[in-house]
Amino acid sequence: MRSVKHFFFRLFVTLLILGILASLVVFSVSSSVKNRTEDSVVYVVTGEVEINPVSQDSLRDFHADCILVLGAGIEDKETPTPMLKDRLDVGIELYREGIAPKILLSGDNGQVEHNEIHVMLNYVRDADVPEEDIFCDHAGFSTYDSMYRAGSIFGANKVIVVTQKYHEYRALYIGKKLGLDVIGVASDQRSYFGDTYRELREMLARFKDVFKATFRSRPTLEGDTIPISGSGVTSHGE
């Protein structure tokens, strides 16, 4: 009986040590991703979509091919989540300020009942952005897929990435590893429900995507090229 208890005690200690080591590795990789990309993030004023003049000048000097707005879920078939709304508002403001000539919307359109692109496209249209300047990536199933396809499908080289700050680090890291020239504009305009959970989940996602980017894994879907320098109308899929 004692030997059985001793075995399970040793097993518990071994698993505990392995768990601690794994957590340290994940934390270390996550911190490295943040440290390598922190300097590439530009911030907007929290609570209002406003880019300060100094940041505007640096963004214009970047001469981006497009503003990439990453998906963040929808409330229903016509309404973006608060996180996605803030991303879209910042992307639209950057376009209006002449920071880049095109907007690339990348989201999950893999299910009939969850069509992020439909919601994102209509939102940007309603802001009076010309149809030809709006591009849609219907296969942005993940951050990695969105960043990969921005280059491989749409031919973008210099990209301004719009998402919340916690997410910027991973998106920019992937972009840089895939050979894109990227700057991030953090779209945080409020506190979001589930922020703590999201931060913890993001640490694991950074760990996963470091390996995907290192080995340049293929995206879930590829396809025909749609040059970002042309008209985006054909990408709308309607």
N, C-alpha and C positions, 0 to 999 in steps of 0.2 A: 504493500500500500504506500509506504514511504517513497519507494522508487518511482511510483506513478506520479505522486505529488511533485517529486523532485523534477521529473521529466517535464511536466506541465509548467512548473515554475521557470525552468530554463528556457522553455519554448516562449513563454510570455516575455521574459527579459530579452531574448533574442529578437522577437518581433518588435518590442518596444524600441530597442536600439536601432533596428533597421528603419523603423518609422521615423525616428528622430533624424537619422542620417539622410533619409529621402527628403524630409522636410527642409533640411539645411541646404541640400542641393537645389531644390526647387526655389527656395528663397534667394540663394546666391545667383542663380540664372536670371530670376526675375529682376533683381537689383541691378545686374549687369545690363539688361535690356534698357532699364530706365536711365542708367548713367550714360549710356551710349547715345541716347536720343533726346535727353532733356534740353539740350541747347537748340534743338530744331523745332521747339514748340513755341508758338506765338499765342498770347492770351487775349481774349476779348474782355470787355468790362462785364462783370457778373451782374445780371439783372437787366441788362439792356444790350442789344446787338450793336456794338460800337467798337470799331478798330481804331486805336489811337494813331495819329498822323505818322509817328516814327515807324510803327509797325507797317502801316500802309505803304510807306516808301520802300521799306525793305522787301515787302512782298511783291511790289511792282517791279523792283530791280531783279527779282528772281525770274521773271518772265516765264511763268508757268504755262504749260499747255492746257491745263484744266484744273478745276476745283472738284475734287473727288469727295462726295458725301456718302458716308457709309451707313447702311441700314441699321435700324435699332428697334424693329418691331412696330406693329400697328395695333390700335385699339379695336378697330373694326374695319370693314372694307373701304372706308372713306377717311379714316382718322389716324394720323400718326401718333405714336406714344409721345409723351412730353420730351423724352430724350431725342427722338427722331425729329420732332418739331424744331427743337433748338438747333440741331445740326442743319436742318434745311434753312432755317432763318439766317444762320451765319453764312451758309453757302450762297444764298441769294444776295445778302449784303455785300459779300466779297465780289460777286459778279457785277452788282450795280456800281461798285466803286472802281470797276475796271481792272481788278487785280488779275483776272484771267478771262479769256474769251469764251470758254466753254464750261458747262457743269456736267459732270459724270455722276449719275446716280447708280449706286450699286447695292442691290438687296436680294432677298430670297423670294423668288417667284416659282418655287418648286411645287406649290400646292394651290389648288383653286381657291381654297378658303383663306389662304395667307399669301396675298400678293402685295408685297412691300412696294414694288416698282409702280404699280397702279396708283397707290396712295402718294408716293413721292413725286411721280410725274405730274399728277393733277395739282398737287400743292405748288410746285414750281411754276406750272402753267398759270395758275391763278395769280401768281406774283408778276405776271406779264413778262416773263423771260421768253424770248423768241424761241419757237419750236426748234429751229435749226441749231440752236446753241445748247440744247438739252440732249444728252446722251444717256441711254439706259443700259445697264448691265443686269440682265435678268438672272444671271447665274452667280451672283455674289453670295454664295451659300455660307461663306465664312470670311473672316478678315483676310486670311491667306489667299483665298480665291479672288477676292476683290482686288487685292494689291497685284497679284500675278496677272490677272486679266486686264488691268488698266494698261499694262505694258504690252502684253502679248496679243490682245484682241483690239484694243483701241490705239495702240501705238504711241501712248503717252510716254514722255521721258522725264519731264519736269512737272511734278504734281503737288498741289496743295491739298492736304488731307484734312477733312473736317470731321471731328468726332469729339467725344468728351476726353478730358485730360487723361484719365486713368487708362483709356483705350489707345491714346495717341502713341504711347511708347512702343507698343507691340506693332501697330500699323506701320510706323516709321521704320522700325527695325526690319520688318519684313521687306518693305520697299527698298531700303538701302541694300540689303543682302541680295535682292533680285536685280540690282543695277539701276534702280530709279533714283532720280534726284528729287528728294522730298522735303517739304516743310509741313508742319502740322499747325492748324489753328484750332485751339481748344474751344469747344462750343458750350461749355458749362454756363448755364444761366440761372441755375437754382439747385437745390438739393433734390436728389432723386431717391425714390423709395427703393430700398434694397441695396444701398451703396456699399455697405460693409460686406455683404455676401458677394457682390459684384467684384469688389477688390480682391477677395480671396480666390474667387473663380478665375480672375484674370491672371493671377500668379501661375496657375496650372496651365492656362492657355499660352502664356509666354513661353513656358518650358517646352510645350508641345511644338509651338511654331518656330522656335529656335532651330530645332532639328529639321523641320520641313523646309525652312528657308536655307539652311546650310546645304542640304542635299537637293535644293531646287525641285521639290516634288511637284508633279503636275497638278493643276486644279481639278476639281470634280468634273467640270465640262470645259472643253475648248470650243473652237468654232471658227467661222470666217471672220476676217478682220473688218473693222469698221473704223477707219481713220478718224481720230479726234479732230483733225484739221478740216474735215469736211462738214457735211450736214448730219445732224443726229436724228433726223426724222425717221430714217429707216430702222433705227434701233428701238423705236417706241413699241413695236410689236402689236399694233392695233389695226 
